[in-house]
Amino acid sequence: AYQPDLVGKGSNLIKANFSGADLRGTDFTGCNLANANFVGANLSSCNFTCANLAKANLSGADVSGASLTGANLSGADFTSAVTSGSTNFSYAYLVGARFYVIGGEKVVYLGCFQGAIFTDGEKRLEVANADFSQISGLVDGQFACYYKCEVLLPPGVQCISTNRFLEAREAEARTFEVGDFGAGDADYV
C-alpha cells in the first residue's frame, strides 16, 4: 500500500535539473525529487521506490523498467514518456499526474499499476490521447481520470472519468445563456 510517511525521506534533490541526462539504473530510493526536471532523460531501470516526484517533469523521459513503487507522483508530468511492461507504478500516488500526448498519435503506456491511487476526492489522474490498454494490475473501477481526448483501457476495466474538454465547453455555453443577464444588462442583449 502507498505509505506517505516513508516518501521522500532520503536525499533532498528538490528542483534538480537532470534534463537529457543518462541516469540508467540510478537508485533514487526515497529521494525528495519534487519539481525536478527529467525532460528527455534516460531513466530506464532506475529505482524511485518511495521517492517524492511531486510536480516533477518527466516529459519524453525513458522510464522503461523503472520502479516507481510507492512513489508520490502527484502532479508529475509523463507527457510522451517511454514506458515498458516492466515499468512498475504499483502503489504509487498518481493523483494529478499527467499522461498527455500533444498532437500526433496516441502514446502507448505500459507497466503495472497494481494498487496505484488515481483519485483523491475531486482530484484525478489527467490524461489526453493516451493508450493504457496494455497496462496490468488494474481492478475494475480503480482507474479514475480527467481526460481531454480518447483514452484506451484494458478490456473489462471500467473507468471513472470526466471529459474536461466537454465539461469546459458546456460551462462556457451556460455562461452565455439568455437569462444570465441582470436587469441592468438589458441594453447589451
KARA-V36713 format. One record per helix or strand of 3 or more residues. SS is the DSSP state (@ for helix, = for strand). FROM is the first residue (numbers start at 1). TO is the last residue. If there is no record, write none. Layout:
SS	FROM	TO
SS	FROM	TO
This chain:
@	4	6
=	98	100
=	123	128
=	130	132
=	143	147
=	151	153
=	159	163
@	164	175
@	183	188
